[in-house]
Amino acid sequence: MGQDPSFVPNDLGQSSDSSDHDLTIEDAAIIESIERGLRSHWSRDVTVDALRREVHRHATSFHVERLSVLANGRWTGMILKDLHTAHQVRRARFLPRSERMSAFRELILYRDLFNGRDFGVPVLYGHRWDPAAGQYWLILEEAGQWSLEEIHNPDLCLWAAKWVARLHAAVADPPPSVRPHLYEFDAAHYLRCAERIEAKLEVFTPSEREVIEAGLDRYRASIPALTALPRSLIHGEFYECNLVARDRSDDHPLAVIDWESAAYGPSYLDIASLTAESWSAEEKLATRRAYFEEYCGLLGVGLDWDYFVASLSCLELHQALWWLGWWSDLPHFSRYVGWLLRPIESALAASPK
């Protein structure tokens, strides 16, 4: 980026504009992290001459800032993601923390897997992991302003499906530096999902409980099939809200963000997530078909379409039960129950007893 990006106002109605004479300790730490990262990224000496910081209004979990950085005479837009749990945005502090989520995992992926490879994820410009100072930062490329959820472009949905198929084929076996940090989807994971929602059945109405109990019976029976699915690195929450439309890019029109739930798990889970939104049947079918054909082509094998579709139904059932188990502790949870029951009802209808 060659110009100073625009910013929305922060909560105080003013920006933080730091130069050499008024740096705070935190500003200095951010600048040092950026200079160190850019020296590696640009392969030359780097001096940051100005730093502007703004609170990102669309942050949903971790505290996020938009940075405008003047380095070596060039303005660059960046994102600072503060992964310290104590610095989460207010509404996220009330969310239950899943064992699937790990801030350190996200750093490992950007640093040890994505860095220097053409995955199309945001560029890692710098990071700081200093427990003594309470600083757990990722400093990333600001890829764009709008998520796929906000623009819902069918062509970009197809591109996303093909992109994630390429990811699954490329990282079917995560490298040793990454694999130990990934959450693993195994039989124990699926059983924990069932046990969590079973322990909370009393919070649902009798009619809701009837659907959930029928879904649980079907889910438990599907666990052997789930553990037999092809596995790879997965994003874990490959929803439209985590896909950002790039401002300018022909090769990678979308950037995939928020990797703290990445896992070694069933590859098809990501496409189940992408098509879990309120899409038309035609869009869902086209997107799933795009993934299926790309994935088969990359593996060089012919997979069974009906088996693929049935696997997606099992994974949708898993996701619905997973989120019901976590979200049932939230205030105003009842407003989401109907939305989460729909995939359970669909799975039951698709495979009647």
C-alpha positions in Angstrom: 0.0 0.0 0.0 1.4 3.3 -1.0 -0.9 5.7 0.8 -2.1 6.5 4.3 -5.3 4.4 4.8 -8.4 6.0 6.2 -9.6 5.2 9.7 -12.9 5.1 11.6 -12.8 7.1 14.9 -11.9 5.1 18.0 -13.9 5.0 21.2 -12.3 8.3 22.4 -13.1 10.0 19.1 -9.4 10.6 18.4 -6.5 8.8 16.9 -3.1 8.0 18.4 -0.4 9.5 16.2 3.0 8.7 17.5 6.3 10.2 16.4 9.8 10.1 18.0 9.0 12.8 20.6 5.8 11.4 22.1 6.1 7.6 22.0 4.5 5.6 24.8 6.2 2.5 26.0 3.6 0.4 24.1 4.1 2.5 20.9 7.8 1.8 21.1 7.2 -1.9 21.6 4.9 -2.0 18.5 7.4 -0.1 16.4 10.3 -2.3 17.5 8.2 -5.4 16.5 7.3 -3.9 13.2 10.8 -2.9 12.3 12.1 -6.3 13.2 9.5 -8.1 11.2 9.8 -5.8 8.1 13.6 -6.2 8.1 13.0 -9.9 7.5 10.1 -9.4 5.2 11.7 -6.6 3.0 15.3 -7.9 3.4 16.7 -4.5 4.2 17.0 -2.0 7.0 13.7 -0.5 8.1 13.0 2.6 10.2 9.4 3.4 11.3 9.0 7.2 11.2 5.3 7.4 12.2 2.7 5.2 13.7 -1.1 5.8 13.8 -3.4 3.6 15.8 -7.1 3.2 15.7 -9.5 0.8 17.4 -11.0 -1.6 14.9 -14.8 -1.3 15.3 -15.6 -4.7 13.8 -13.5 -6.8 16.2 -15.7 -9.5 17.6 -13.4 -11.3 20.1 -9.8 -10.1 20.5 -8.8 -6.5 20.7 -7.9 -5.4 17.2 -6.3 -2.1 16.0 -5.8 -0.7 12.6 -2.3 0.7 12.2 -1.0 3.2 9.7 2.8 2.8 9.5 5.2 5.1 7.8 8.4 3.1 7.2 11.2 4.0 4.8 9.0 6.7 3.3 6.1 4.3 2.6 2.7 4.1 4.3 1.5 0.6 5.0 -1.8 -0.4 6.5 -1.6 -3.1 9.1 -3.7 -4.9 11.7 -2.6 -5.4 15.3 -4.3 -8.3 16.9 -3.9 -8.4 20.7 -4.3 -12.0 21.7 -4.2 -11.4 25.5 -7.5 -12.8 26.9 -7.7 -9.9 29.4 -7.8 -7.5 26.5 -10.8 -9.0 24.7 -13.6 -6.8 23.6 -16.2 -6.5 26.2 -18.9 -8.7 24.7 -16.4 -11.6 24.0 -15.5 -11.8 27.7 -18.9 -13.4 28.3 -18.3 -16.1 25.6 -17.3 -19.6 26.7 -13.8 -20.4 25.7 -13.6 -23.6 23.7 -10.6 -25.9 24.1 -10.4 -25.7 20.3 -9.2 -22.1 20.5 -5.6 -21.1 21.1 -3.9 -17.8 20.5 -0.4 -19.3 20.4 -1.6 -21.7 17.7 -2.4 -18.7 15.5 1.1 -17.3 15.9 2.6 -20.7 15.1 0.6 -21.0 11.9 1.5 -17.5 10.6 5.2 -17.9 11.6 6.0 -21.5 10.9 3.6 -22.5 8.1 2.2 -19.5 6.2 5.2 -17.3 6.3 7.0 -17.1 2.9 4.5 -19.4 1.2 1.8 -18.3 -1.2 -1.3 -19.3 0.7 -2.9 -15.9 0.3 -3.5 -15.4 4.0 -2.6 -12.0 5.5 1.2 -11.3 5.6 2.8 -11.5 9.0 4.6 -8.2 9.3 5.7 -8.8 12.9 4.8 -10.3 16.2 5.6 -10.0 19.9 5.2 -12.8 22.5 6.3 -11.4 25.8 4.5 -13.0 28.8 6.3 -10.8 31.3 5.0 -7.6 29.7 1.6 -9.2 28.9 2.1 -8.6 25.2 0.8 -11.2 22.8 0.6 -9.5 19.4 0.2 -10.4 15.8 0.9 -7.6 13.3 -0.6 -8.5 10.0 -1.3 -7.1 6.6 -4.6 -5.2 6.4 -6.1 -7.2 3.6 -9.4 -5.4 3.2 -12.4 -3.8 4.9 -15.3 -6.1 4.0 -16.0 -9.7 4.9 -17.6 -12.2 2.5 -20.5 -12.2 5.0 -21.1 -8.5 4.3 -20.9 -8.7 0.5 -21.8 -12.3 -0.2 -20.5 -12.5 -3.7 -21.3 -16.0 -5.2 -18.2 -15.9 -7.4 -16.0 -15.3 -4.3 -17.8 -18.1 -2.5 -16.8 -20.5 -5.3 -13.2 -19.2 -5.1 -13.2 -19.8 -1.3 -14.4 -23.3 -1.8 -11.6 -24.0 -4.3 -9.0 -22.3 -2.1 -9.8 -24.4 1.0 -9.7 -27.5 -1.1 -6.2 -26.5 -2.1 -5.3 -25.9 1.5 -6.5 -29.4 2.5 -4.6 -31.0 -0.2 -1.4 -29.0 0.5 -1.4 -29.6 4.2 -2.8 -33.1 4.6 0.1 -33.8 6.8 1.1 -30.7 8.9 4.8 -30.3 9.5 6.3 -31.4 12.8 6.7 -27.7 14.0 3.0 -27.1 13.6 1.2 -30.4 14.3 1.7 -30.5 18.1 0.0 -27.1 18.4 -3.1 -28.1 16.4 -6.3 -29.2 18.2 -7.2 -32.7 17.1 -10.6 -34.0 16.0 -10.6 -37.6 17.2 -13.2 -39.9 18.8 -12.7 -38.3 22.2 -13.5 -34.9 20.7 -16.8 -36.1 19.2 -17.7 -37.8 22.5 -17.0 -34.6 24.5 -19.3 -32.7 22.1 -22.1 -35.2 22.8 -21.5 -35.2 26.6 -21.5 -31.4 26.8 -24.9 -31.0 25.2 -26.3 -33.9 27.1 -25.4 -32.2 30.4 -27.3 -29.1 29.4 -30.5 -30.6 28.0 -32.6 -29.2 30.8 -32.1 -25.6 29.6 -34.1 -26.4 26.4 -37.9 -26.6 26.0 -39.5 -30.1 25.7 -39.9 -29.7 21.9 -36.3 -28.5 21.5 -35.1 -31.3 23.7 -36.9 -33.9 21.6 -35.1 -32.7 18.4 -31.7 -32.5 20.2 -32.0 -36.0 21.7 -32.9 -37.5 18.3 -29.9 -35.6 16.9 -27.6 -37.0 19.6 -28.7 -40.5 18.9 -27.9 -40.0 15.2 -24.6 -38.2 16.1 -23.3 -40.9 18.4 -24.0 -43.5 15.6 -22.0 -41.4 13.1 -18.8 -41.0 15.2 -17.1 -44.0 13.6 -17.8 -42.4 10.1 -16.6 -39.0 11.3 -13.3 -40.4 12.6 -12.8 -42.2 9.2 -13.0 -39.0 7.1 -9.9 -37.6 5.4 -8.0 -35.3 7.7 -5.8 -32.3 7.1 -5.1 -28.9 8.5 -8.5 -27.2 8.8 -9.4 -23.6 9.6 -12.0 -24.8 12.0 -14.4 -21.8 11.6 -14.3 -21.3 7.8 -17.4 -19.0 7.9 -18.0 -16.0 5.6 -17.2 -13.6 8.5 -13.6 -14.9 8.5 -13.0 -14.3 4.8 -12.0 -10.8 3.9 -12.3 -9.4 0.4 -9.0 -8.0 -0.6 -8.9 -4.4 -1.9 -6.6 -5.3 -4.8 -5.6 -8.8 -5.8 -6.3 -11.0 -8.8 -4.5 -14.1 -7.5 -6.0 -14.0 -4.0 -9.3 -12.0 -3.9 -10.0 -13.3 -0.4 -7.8 -13.4 2.7 -8.6 -16.0 5.4 -8.3 -14.6 8.9 -8.7 -15.7 12.5 -6.8 -19.0 12.7 -7.0 -19.6 16.5 -9.4 -22.5 16.0 -7.3 -24.3 13.4 -7.1 -28.0 13.9 -6.0 -31.3 12.5 -9.4 -32.6 11.6 -11.9 -33.7 8.9 -11.2 -31.7 5.8 -14.8 -31.5 4.8 -15.6 -29.5 8.0 -14.5 -26.3 6.4 -16.8 -26.6 3.4 -19.6 -27.5 5.7 -18.9 -24.3 7.6 -18.8 -22.2 4.5 -22.1 -23.5 3.2 -23.8 -23.4 6.6 -25.0 -19.8 6.0 -28.4 -18.9 4.8 -27.8 -19.6 1.1 -30.1 -20.8 -1.6 -30.0 -24.5 -2.4 -28.4 -23.6 -5.8 -25.6 -21.6 -4.3 -24.9 -24.3 -1.7 -24.8 -27.1 -4.3 -22.5 -25.1 -6.6 -20.1 -24.2 -3.8 -19.9 -27.8 -2.6 -19.5 -29.1 -6.1 -16.6 -26.6 -6.7 -14.8 -27.9 -3.6 -15.5 -31.5 -4.5 -14.1 -31.2 -8.0 -11.1 -29.2 -6.9 -10.3 -31.6 -4.1 -10.6 -34.7 -6.3 -8.5 -33.1 -9.0 -5.7 -32.3 -6.6 -5.7 -35.7 -5.1 -5.9 -37.4 -8.4 -8.6 -39.8 -7.2 -12.3 -40.2 -7.8 -14.4 -39.8 -4.7 -18.1 -40.7 -4.3 -20.3 -37.6 -4.4 -23.1 -39.2 -2.4 -20.7 -40.2 0.3 -19.3 -36.7 0.3 -22.8 -35.2 0.7 -23.6 -37.6 3.5 -20.4 -36.7 5.3 -21.3 -33.0 5.1 -24.6 -33.8 6.7 -22.8 -35.6 9.6 -20.5 -32.6 10.0 -23.3 -30.1 10.0 -25.0 -32.1 12.8 -21.7 -32.1 14.7 -21.3 -28.3 14.3 -24.9 -27.7 15.5 -24.5 -29.8 18.6 -21.1 -28.2 19.3 -22.4 -24.7 19.2 -25.5 -25.6 21.1 -23.3 -27.0 23.8 -21.2 -23.8 24.0 -23.7 -21.1 23.4 -26.3 -22.4 25.9 -24.6 -20.6 28.7 -25.0 -17.2 27.0 -27.6 -14.5 27.9 -30.4 -14.4 25.3 -29.3 -17.8 24.0 -32.9 -18.7 23.2 -32.9 -16.4 20.1 -30.3 -18.7 18.4 -31.8 -22.1 19.2 -34.1 -22.2 16.2 -31.2 -21.4 13.9 -29.0 -24.2 15.4 -31.8 -26.7 15.4 -32.3 -26.4 11.6 -29.2 -28.4 10.6 -30.2 -31.1 13.2 -33.6 -31.4 11.7 -32.1 -31.4 8.2 -29.7 -34.2 9.1 -32.6 -36.2 10.6 -34.7 -35.7 7.5 -31.9 -36.6 5.2 -31.3 -40.0 6.9 -34.5 -41.2 8.4 -34.5 -44.2 10.6 
